[in-house]
Amino acid sequence: MGNRADMATEKQKTAARHILEKARKAQADRRGGRAAPRRSPGLSTSETNRLSNDEFAFPKERKEPLVDAKHVRNAIARFDQVEGVSDAERDAAWKRIRSAARRFDVEITESS
């Protein structure tokens, strides 16, 4: 079995594939004249600054806000790019990301 970093990378790849499938379906729906969700607007710097630490995957570093589905997907994609965090902080961040994903109906496929 690979090391922890390899597992997170595989999780990210699986999640990214799923996100791409959903995006392609939404594009096809829009082309077909059906309603499909649009992107949510991004956060401004002042909006990000007003967020509490609890609204971040990595609260100590205030990295990866988890305020909507778009930001949850982004946190998944950038999970391994956050530097200077311990394994315990990374584990806690993954739990927060999974919780936010459930809240915003973002599917995450995990492999053991």
N, CA, C and O atoms as a GROMACS GRO file, in nm:
protein
  448
    1MET      N    1   0.085  -0.118   0.000
    1MET     CA    2   0.000   0.000   0.000
    1MET      C    3   0.089   0.124   0.000
    1MET      O    4   0.192   0.126   0.067
    2GLY      N    5   0.050   0.227  -0.074
    2GLY     CA    6   0.130   0.347  -0.087
    2GLY      C    7   0.129   0.431   0.039
    2GLY      O    8   0.055   0.403   0.134
    3ASN      N    9   0.212   0.533   0.039
    3ASN     CA   10   0.213   0.620   0.157
    3ASN      C   11   0.093   0.712   0.157
    3ASN      O   12   0.015   0.716   0.062
    4ARG      N   13   0.080   0.786   0.263
    4ARG     CA   14  -0.037   0.872   0.284
    4ARG      C   15  -0.054   0.975   0.172
    4ARG      O   16  -0.166   1.002   0.130
    5ALA      N   17   0.055   1.032   0.124
    5ALA     CA   18   0.048   1.131   0.017
    5ALA      C   19  -0.007   1.068  -0.111
    5ALA      O   20  -0.084   1.132  -0.183
    6ASP      N   21   0.032   0.944  -0.140
    6ASP     CA   22  -0.019   0.876  -0.259
    6ASP      C   23  -0.169   0.853  -0.248
    6ASP      O   24  -0.241   0.866  -0.347
    7MET      N   25  -0.217   0.819  -0.128
    7MET     CA   26  -0.360   0.795  -0.107
    7MET      C   27  -0.439   0.923  -0.130
    7MET      O   28  -0.543   0.921  -0.196
    8ALA      N   29  -0.390   1.034  -0.077
    8ALA     CA   30  -0.461   1.160  -0.094
    8ALA      C   31  -0.463   1.198  -0.242
    8ALA      O   32  -0.563   1.249  -0.291
    9THR      N   33  -0.353   1.174  -0.313
    9THR     CA   34  -0.348   1.206  -0.454
    9THR      C   35  -0.449   1.123  -0.531
    9THR      O   36  -0.515   1.174  -0.621
   10GLU      N   37  -0.462   0.997  -0.498
   10GLU     CA   38  -0.560   0.911  -0.566
   10GLU      C   39  -0.702   0.959  -0.536
   10GLU      O   40  -0.788   0.958  -0.625
   11LYS      N   41  -0.726   1.001  -0.413
   11LYS     CA   42  -0.857   1.056  -0.377
   11LYS      C   43  -0.886   1.179  -0.460
   11LYS      O   44  -0.998   1.198  -0.509
   12GLN      N   45  -0.787   1.263  -0.476
   12GLN     CA   46  -0.804   1.386  -0.554
   12GLN      C   47  -0.835   1.353  -0.699
   12GLN      O   48  -0.922   1.415  -0.760
   13LYS      N   49  -0.763   1.256  -0.755
   13LYS     CA   50  -0.785   1.220  -0.895
   13LYS      C   51  -0.927   1.167  -0.915
   13LYS      O   52  -0.993   1.202  -1.013
   14THR      N   53  -0.972   1.084  -0.823
   14THR     CA   54  -1.107   1.030  -0.832
   14THR      C   55  -1.210   1.141  -0.820
   14THR      O   56  -1.306   1.145  -0.897
   15ALA      N   57  -1.190   1.230  -0.725
   15ALA     CA   58  -1.283   1.341  -0.707
   15ALA      C   59  -1.283   1.432  -0.829
   15ALA      O   60  -1.388   1.478  -0.873
   16ALA      N   61  -1.165   1.458  -0.884
   16ALA     CA   62  -1.155   1.544  -1.002
   16ALA      C   63  -1.228   1.482  -1.121
   16ALA      O   64  -1.295   1.553  -1.196
   17ARG      N   65  -1.214   1.351  -1.139
   17ARG     CA   66  -1.286   1.285  -1.248
   17ARG      C   67  -1.437   1.302  -1.233
   17ARG      O   68  -1.508   1.330  -1.329
   18HIS      N   69  -1.483   1.285  -1.110
   18HIS     CA   70  -1.626   1.299  -1.084
   18HIS      C   71  -1.673   1.443  -1.112
   18HIS      O   72  -1.779   1.464  -1.170
   19ILE      N   73  -1.595   1.539  -1.070
   19ILE     CA   74  -1.630   1.680  -1.092
   19ILE      C   75  -1.635   1.710  -1.241
   19ILE      O   76  -1.725   1.780  -1.287
   20LEU      N   77  -1.540   1.657  -1.317
   20LEU     CA   78  -1.541   1.678  -1.462
   20LEU      C   79  -1.665   1.616  -1.526
   20LEU      O   80  -1.725   1.676  -1.616
   21GLU      N   81  -1.703   1.499  -1.480
   21GLU     CA   82  -1.825   1.435  -1.533
   21GLU      C   83  -1.947   1.522  -1.506
   21GLU      O   84  -2.032   1.539  -1.594
   22LYS      N   85  -1.957   1.577  -1.384
   22LYS     CA   86  -2.070   1.663  -1.350
   22LYS      C   87  -2.069   1.790  -1.436
   22LYS      O   88  -2.174   1.836  -1.480
   23ALA      N   89  -1.951   1.847  -1.458
   23ALA     CA   90  -1.941   1.969  -1.539
   23ALA      C   91  -1.982   1.942  -1.684
   23ALA      O   92  -2.051   2.022  -1.745
   24ARG      N   93  -1.938   1.829  -1.737
   24ARG     CA   94  -1.976   1.794  -1.875
   24ARG      C   95  -2.126   1.773  -1.887
   24ARG      O   96  -2.187   1.813  -1.986
   25LYS      N   97  -2.187   1.711  -1.786
   25LYS     CA   98  -2.331   1.691  -1.787
   25LYS      C   99  -2.404   1.825  -1.781
   25LYS      O  100  -2.502   1.846  -1.853
   26ALA      N  101  -2.357   1.916  -1.696
   26ALA     CA  102  -2.420   2.048  -1.685
   26ALA      C  103  -2.409   2.123  -1.818
   26ALA      O  104  -2.504   2.188  -1.860
   27GLN      N  105  -2.293   2.114  -1.884
   27GLN     CA  106  -2.277   2.180  -2.014
   27GLN      C  107  -2.372   2.121  -2.117
   27GLN      O  108  -2.434   2.194  -2.194
   28ALA      N  109  -2.385   1.989  -2.119
   28ALA     CA  110  -2.476   1.924  -2.213
   28ALA      C  111  -2.620   1.965  -2.183
   28ALA      O  112  -2.699   1.988  -2.276
   29ASP      N  113  -2.656   1.973  -2.056
   29ASP     CA  114  -2.790   2.016  -2.018
   29ASP      C  115  -2.817   2.158  -2.068
   29ASP      O  116  -2.924   2.185  -2.123
   30ARG      N  117  -2.722   2.248  -2.049
   30ARG     CA  118  -2.740   2.386  -2.095
   30ARG      C  119  -2.753   2.392  -2.247
   30ARG      O  120  -2.836   2.466  -2.299
   31ARG      N  121  -2.672   2.313  -2.317
   31ARG     CA  122  -2.682   2.311  -2.464
   31ARG      C  123  -2.818   2.260  -2.508
   31ARG      O  124  -2.872   2.303  -2.610
   32GLY      N  125  -2.873   2.167  -2.431
   32GLY     CA  126  -3.003   2.110  -2.464
   32GLY      C  127  -3.120   2.195  -2.416
   32GLY      O  128  -3.235   2.154  -2.428
   33GLY      N  129  -3.091   2.313  -2.362
   33GLY     CA  130  -3.197   2.402  -2.318
   33GLY      C  131  -3.251   2.369  -2.180
   33GLY      O  132  -3.351   2.428  -2.138
   34ARG      N  133  -3.188   2.279  -2.110
   34ARG     CA  134  -3.233   2.244  -1.975
   34ARG      C  135  -3.158   2.329  -1.872
   34ARG      O  136  -3.045   2.372  -1.895
   35ALA      N  137  -3.223   2.352  -1.759
   35ALA     CA  138  -3.160   2.429  -1.653
   35ALA      C  139  -3.045   2.350  -1.593
   35ALA      O  140  -3.057   2.230  -1.568
   36ALA      N  141  -2.935   2.417  -1.570
   36ALA     CA  142  -2.819   2.353  -1.509
   36ALA      C  143  -2.752   2.456  -1.418
   36ALA      O  144  -2.753   2.575  -1.448
   37PRO      N  145  -2.695   2.411  -1.308
   37PRO     CA  146  -2.633   2.507  -1.215
   37PRO      C  147  -2.517   2.581  -1.279
   37PRO      O  148  -2.439   2.524  -1.356
   38ARG      N  149  -2.506   2.707  -1.247
   38ARG     CA  150  -2.395   2.790  -1.292
   38ARG      C  151  -2.291   2.798  -1.182
   38ARG      O  152  -2.315   2.756  -1.069
   39ARG      N  153  -2.177   2.851  -1.216
   39ARG     CA  154  -2.073   2.869  -1.116
   39ARG      C  155  -2.118   2.972  -1.013
   39ARG      O  156  -2.188   3.067  -1.044
   40SER      N  157  -2.075   2.950  -0.891
   40SER     CA  158  -2.102   3.050  -0.789
   40SER      C  159  -1.992   3.157  -0.798
   40SER      O  160  -1.880   3.126  -0.837
   41PRO      N  161  -2.024   3.280  -0.763
   41PRO     CA  162  -1.921   3.384  -0.768
   41PRO      C  163  -1.814   3.356  -0.664
   41PRO      O  164  -1.841   3.295  -0.561
   42GLY      N  165  -1.694   3.400  -0.691
   42GLY     CA  166  -1.585   3.380  -0.597
   42GLY      C  167  -1.596   3.475  -0.479
   42GLY      O  168  -1.679   3.566  -0.478
   43LEU      N  169  -1.512   3.454  -0.381
   43LEU     CA  170  -1.510   3.541  -0.263
   43LEU      C  171  -1.412   3.655  -0.286
   43LEU      O  172  -1.303   3.635  -0.339
   44SER      N  173  -1.452   3.774  -0.247
   44SER     CA  174  -1.361   3.887  -0.251
   44SER      C  175  -1.265   3.874  -0.132
   44SER      O  176  -1.287   3.794  -0.041
   45THR      N  177  -1.160   3.952  -0.134
   45THR     CA  178  -1.064   3.950  -0.023
   45THR      C  179  -1.132   3.990   0.107
   45THR      O  180  -1.107   3.929   0.211
   46SER      N  181  -1.217   4.091   0.102
   46SER     CA  182  -1.283   4.134   0.225
   46SER      C  183  -1.380   4.027   0.276
   46SER      O  184  -1.394   4.009   0.397
   47GLU      N  185  -1.446   3.956   0.186
   47GLU     CA  186  -1.534   3.846   0.227
   47GLU      C  187  -1.453   3.734   0.292
   47GLU      O  188  -1.494   3.679   0.395
   48THR      N  189  -1.340   3.701   0.234
   48THR     CA  190  -1.254   3.598   0.290
   48THR      C  191  -1.203   3.640   0.427
   48THR      O  192  -1.198   3.558   0.519
   49ASN      N  193  -1.166   3.766   0.441
   49ASN     CA  194  -1.116   3.815   0.570
   49ASN      C  195  -1.222   3.810   0.679
   49ASN      O  196  -1.189   3.796   0.797
   50ARG      N  197  -1.350   3.822   0.642
   50ARG     CA  198  -1.458   3.819   0.741
   50ARG      C  199  -1.496   3.677   0.784
   50ARG      O  200  -1.568   3.661   0.882
   51LEU      N  201  -1.449   3.575   0.714
   51LEU     CA  202  -1.482   3.436   0.749
   51LEU      C  203  -1.417   3.399   0.882
   51LEU      O  204  -1.306   3.442   0.913
   52SER      N  205  -1.488   3.317   0.959
   52SER     CA  206  -1.428   3.268   1.083
   52SER      C  207  -1.331   3.154   1.048
   52SER      O  208  -1.340   3.096   0.940
   53ASN      N  209  -1.241   3.124   1.138
   53ASN     CA  210  -1.144   3.017   1.114
   53ASN      C  211  -1.213   2.883   1.090
   53ASN      O  212  -1.160   2.798   1.019
   54ASP      N  213  -1.330   2.864   1.150
   54ASP     CA  214  -1.404   2.738   1.136
   54ASP      C  215  -1.450   2.713   0.993
   54ASP      O  216  -1.487   2.601   0.959
   55GLU      N  217  -1.449   2.814   0.910
   55GLU     CA  218  -1.498   2.801   0.773
   55GLU      C  219  -1.386   2.766   0.674
   55GLU      O  220  -1.406   2.773   0.552
   56PHE      N  221  -1.271   2.728   0.724
   56PHE     CA  222  -1.157   2.690   0.641
   56PHE      C  223  -1.121   2.544   0.665
   56PHE      O  224  -1.136   2.493   0.776
   57ALA      N  225  -1.073   2.477   0.562
   57ALA     CA  226  -1.025   2.340   0.578
   57ALA      C  227  -0.902   2.339   0.670
   57ALA      O  228  -0.887   2.251   0.754
   58PHE      N  229  -0.816   2.437   0.652
   58PHE     CA  230  -0.696   2.453   0.734
   58PHE      C  231  -0.710   2.584   0.812
   58PHE      O  232  -0.661   2.688   0.768
   59PRO      N  233  -0.776   2.580   0.928
   59PRO     CA  234  -0.808   2.704   0.998
   59PRO      C  235  -0.687   2.783   1.047
   59PRO      O  236  -0.689   2.906   1.044
   60LYS      N  237  -0.583   2.714   1.092
   60LYS     CA  238  -0.464   2.783   1.144
   60LYS      C  239  -0.399   2.868   1.034
   60LYS      O  240  -0.353   2.979   1.060
   61GLU      N  241  -0.396   2.814   0.913
   61GLU     CA  242  -0.336   2.883   0.800
   61GLU      C  243  -0.436   2.969   0.723
   61GLU      O  244  -0.399   3.048   0.636
   62ARG      N  245  -0.568   2.953   0.757
   62ARG     CA  246  -0.678   3.018   0.686
   62ARG      C  247  -0.669   2.989   0.536
   62ARG      O  248  -0.676   3.079   0.452
   63LYS      N  249  -0.653   2.860   0.506
   63LYS     CA  250  -0.644   2.815   0.366
   63LYS      C  251  -0.763   2.729   0.332
   63LYS      O  252  -0.812   2.654   0.417
   64GLU      N  253  -0.808   2.739   0.212
   64GLU     CA  254  -0.917   2.659   0.156
   64GLU      C  255  -1.051   2.682   0.227
   64GLU      O  256  -1.094   2.599   0.308
   65PRO      N  257  -1.116   2.795   0.198
   65PRO     CA  258  -1.248   2.820   0.256
   65PRO      C  259  -1.348   2.715   0.208
   65PRO      O  260  -1.340   2.666   0.095
   66LEU      N  261  -1.443   2.682   0.294
   66LEU     CA  262  -1.543   2.578   0.264
   66LEU      C  263  -1.683   2.639   0.273
   66LEU      O  264  -1.766   2.594   0.352
   67VAL      N  265  -1.709   2.741   0.193
   67VAL     CA  266  -1.833   2.817   0.205
   67VAL      C  267  -1.940   2.780   0.101
   67VAL      O  268  -2.055   2.820   0.116
   68ASP      N  269  -1.902   2.707  -0.002
   68ASP     CA  270  -1.998   2.663  -0.103
   68ASP      C  271  -1.938   2.545  -0.180
   68ASP      O  272  -1.823   2.507  -0.157
   69ALA      N  273  -2.016   2.487  -0.269
   69ALA     CA  274  -1.972   2.368  -0.342
   69ALA      C  275  -1.845   2.394  -0.423
   69ALA      O  276  -1.755   2.310  -0.429
   70LYS      N  277  -1.838   2.510  -0.485
   70LYS     CA  278  -1.720   2.543  -0.566
   70LYS      C  279  -1.594   2.543  -0.481
   70LYS      O  280  -1.491   2.488  -0.521
   71HIS      N  281  -1.602   2.604  -0.364
   71HIS     CA  282  -1.484   2.610  -0.278
   71HIS      C  283  -1.449   2.473  -0.219
   71HIS      O  284  -1.332   2.444  -0.197
   72VAL      N  285  -1.549   2.391  -0.195
   72VAL     CA  286  -1.522   2.255  -0.147
   72VAL      C  287  -1.446   2.177  -0.254
   72VAL      O  288  -1.348   2.109  -0.225
   73ARG      N  289  -1.492   2.187  -0.379
   73ARG     CA  290  -1.422   2.118  -0.489
   73ARG      C  291  -1.279   2.168  -0.502
   73ARG      O  292  -1.187   2.090  -0.525
   74ASN      N  293  -1.262   2.298  -0.487
   74ASN     CA  294  -1.128   2.356  -0.495
   74ASN      C  295  -1.040   2.306  -0.380
   74ASN      O  296  -0.922   2.278  -0.401
   75ALA      N  297  -1.097   2.295  -0.261
   75ALA     CA  298  -1.021   2.245  -0.146
   75ALA      C  299  -0.976   2.101  -0.170
   75ALA      O  300  -0.865   2.063  -0.132
   76ILE      N  301  -1.063   2.022  -0.232
   76ILE     CA  302  -1.027   1.883  -0.264
   76ILE      C  303  -0.911   1.882  -0.363
   76ILE      O  304  -0.814   1.808  -0.347
   77ALA      N  305  -0.922   1.965  -0.466
   77ALA     CA  306  -0.819   1.966  -0.570
   77ALA      C  307  -0.684   2.014  -0.518
   77ALA      O  308  -0.580   1.969  -0.566
   78ARG      N  309  -0.685   2.104  -0.422
   78ARG     CA  310  -0.560   2.163  -0.372
   78ARG      C  311  -0.514   2.105  -0.238
   78ARG      O  312  -0.421   2.157  -0.176
   79PHE      N  313  -0.580   2.000  -0.194
   79PHE     CA  314  -0.554   1.943  -0.062
   79PHE      C  315  -0.405   1.916  -0.039
   79PHE      O  316  -0.352   1.952   0.066
   80ASP      N  317  -0.338   1.855  -0.134
   80ASP     CA  318  -0.195   1.820  -0.116
   80ASP      C  319  -0.102   1.938  -0.139
   80ASP      O  320   0.018   1.927  -0.113
   81GLN      N  321  -0.153   2.050  -0.187
   81GLN     CA  322  -0.067   2.164  -0.216
   81GLN      C  323  -0.042   2.254  -0.095
   81GLN      O  324   0.046   2.340  -0.098
   82VAL      N  325  -0.119   2.233   0.011
   82VAL     CA  326  -0.101   2.314   0.131
   82VAL      C  327   0.026   2.267   0.202
   82VAL      O  328   0.041   2.149   0.233
   83GLU      N  329   0.116   2.361   0.225
   83GLU     CA  330   0.245   2.328   0.285
   83GLU      C  331   0.250   2.372   0.431
   83GLU      O  332   0.176   2.460   0.474
   84GLY      N  333   0.338   2.309   0.505
   84GLY     CA  334   0.362   2.349   0.643
   84GLY      C  335   0.256   2.302   0.741
   84GLY      O  336   0.235   2.367   0.843
   85VAL      N  337   0.189   2.191   0.710
   85VAL     CA  338   0.089   2.138   0.803
   85VAL      C  339   0.129   1.996   0.842
   85VAL      O  340   0.192   1.924   0.764
   86SER      N  341   0.093   1.959   0.962
   86SER     CA  342   0.125   1.825   1.011
   86SER      C  343   0.025   1.724   0.956
   86SER      O  344  -0.078   1.761   0.899
   87ASP      N  345   0.056   1.596   0.973
   87ASP     CA  346  -0.038   1.491   0.931
   87ASP      C  347  -0.170   1.502   1.007
   87ASP      O  348  -0.276   1.479   0.950
   88ALA      N  349  -0.162   1.536   1.135
   88ALA     CA  350  -0.284   1.551   1.216
   88ALA      C  351  -0.370   1.666   1.164
   88ALA      O  352  -0.492   1.654   1.156
   89GLU      N  353  -0.306   1.778   1.127
   89GLU     CA  354  -0.381   1.892   1.070
   89GLU      C  355  -0.443   1.854   0.936
   89GLU      O  356  -0.555   1.894   0.906
   90ARG      N  357  -0.368   1.777   0.856
   90ARG     CA  358  -0.419   1.734   0.726
   90ARG      C  359  -0.539   1.639   0.744
   90ARG      O  360  -0.638   1.649   0.672
   91ASP      N  361  -0.530   1.548   0.842
   91ASP     CA  362  -0.642   1.458   0.871
   91ASP      C  363  -0.766   1.537   0.913
   91ASP      O  364  -0.877   1.509   0.868
   92ALA      N  365  -0.746   1.635   1.001
   92ALA     CA  366  -0.858   1.716   1.049
   92ALA      C  367  -0.917   1.798   0.933
   92ALA      O  368  -1.039   1.813   0.924
   93ALA      N  369  -0.832   1.849   0.846
   93ALA     CA  370  -0.880   1.925   0.730
   93ALA      C  371  -0.962   1.836   0.638
   93ALA      O  372  -1.065   1.880   0.587
   94TRP      N  373  -0.919   1.712   0.618
   94TRP     CA  374  -0.993   1.621   0.531
   94TRP      C  375  -1.132   1.594   0.590
   94TRP      O  376  -1.230   1.585   0.516
   95LYS      N  377  -1.139   1.581   0.721
   95LYS     CA  378  -1.270   1.561   0.787
   95LYS      C  379  -1.360   1.682   0.765
   95LYS      O  380  -1.479   1.667   0.738
   96ARG      N  381  -1.302   1.803   0.776
   96ARG     CA  382  -1.382   1.924   0.753
   96ARG      C  383  -1.428   1.932   0.607
   96ARG      O  384  -1.540   1.973   0.580
   97ILE      N  385  -1.341   1.892   0.514
   97ILE     CA  386  -1.377   1.894   0.372
   97ILE      C  387  -1.490   1.795   0.346
   97ILE      O  388  -1.586   1.828   0.277
   98ARG      N  389  -1.479   1.674   0.402
   98ARG     CA  390  -1.586   1.574   0.383
   98ARG      C  391  -1.718   1.622   0.440
   98ARG      O  392  -1.824   1.602   0.379
   99SER      N  393  -1.713   1.685   0.554
   99SER     CA  394  -1.835   1.739   0.616
   99SER      C  395  -1.897   1.848   0.528
   99SER      O  396  -2.018   1.850   0.507
  100ALA      N  397  -1.814   1.937   0.478
  100ALA     CA  398  -1.863   2.045   0.390
  100ALA      C  399  -1.916   1.986   0.260
  100ALA      O  400  -2.014   2.036   0.205
  101ALA      N  401  -1.852   1.883   0.210
  101ALA     CA  402  -1.898   1.820   0.086
  101ALA      C  403  -2.039   1.763   0.104
  101ALA      O  404  -2.124   1.776   0.016
  102ARG      N  405  -2.064   1.700   0.218
  102ARG     CA  406  -2.200   1.650   0.247
  102ARG      C  407  -2.299   1.766   0.255
  102ARG      O  408  -2.410   1.757   0.202
  103ARG      N  409  -2.259   1.874   0.321
  103ARG     CA  410  -2.347   1.990   0.340
  103ARG      C  411  -2.385   2.053   0.206
  103ARG      O  412  -2.499   2.096   0.188
  104PHE      N  413  -2.289   2.059   0.112
  104PHE     CA  414  -2.314   2.125  -0.017
  104PHE      C  415  -2.340   2.026  -0.130
  104PHE      O  416  -2.337   2.063  -0.247
  105ASP      N  417  -2.365   1.900  -0.094
  105ASP     CA  418  -2.400   1.796  -0.191
  105ASP      C  419  -2.292   1.777  -0.298
  105ASP      O  420  -2.322   1.765  -0.417
  106VAL      N  421  -2.168   1.773  -0.254
  106VAL     CA  422  -2.053   1.745  -0.342
  106VAL      C  423  -2.013   1.600  -0.315
  106VAL      O  424  -1.979   1.565  -0.202
  107GLU      N  425  -2.018   1.518  -0.419
  107GLU     CA  426  -1.982   1.378  -0.401
  107GLU      C  427  -1.832   1.360  -0.403
  107GLU      O  428  -1.762   1.416  -0.488
  108ILE      N  429  -1.783   1.282  -0.308
  108ILE     CA  430  -1.642   1.248  -0.302
  108ILE      C  431  -1.633   1.097  -0.304
  108ILE      O  432  -1.695   1.030  -0.222
  109THR      N  433  -1.557   1.045  -0.397
  109THR     CA  434  -1.536   0.901  -0.403
  109THR      C  435  -1.400   0.872  -0.343
  109THR      O  436  -1.298   0.922  -0.391
  110GLU      N  437  -1.399   0.792  -0.240
  110GLU     CA  438  -1.275   0.757  -0.172
  110GLU      C  439  -1.241   0.612  -0.200
  110GLU      O  440  -1.329   0.526  -0.212
  111SER      N  441  -1.114   0.586  -0.211
  111SER     CA  442  -1.069   0.447  -0.223
  111SER      C  443  -0.982   0.418  -0.102
  111SER      O  444  -0.911   0.505  -0.052
  112SER      N  445  -0.988   0.294  -0.057
  112SER     CA  446  -0.911   0.261   0.064
  112SER      C  447  -0.766   0.234   0.030
  112SER      O  448  -0.686   0.205   0.119
   0.00000   0.00000   0.00000
